[in-house]
Amino acid sequence: MGVPKSRSSKQRKRLRRMHYKAEAPTLVACPRCKALKRPHAVCLNCGYYKGRQVLAEEQA
């Protein structure tokens, strides 16, 4: 097993991990109410998915 010859600095360690960051979720506009929602998911504002109502109005 490889053993490091000398200690890595904090900066070198952080530069290596620089691209591991959280991405913003993808959002699309609902075709019915124009609210932002996740793609391929029920709209939580109006309760519709693929043109038909899935959630009742009082739940949504």
Secondary structure, DSSP 8 states (H G I E B T S, - for coil): ----SS---HHHHHHHTTT--------EE-TTT--EE-TTS--TTT-EETTEE-S-TTT-
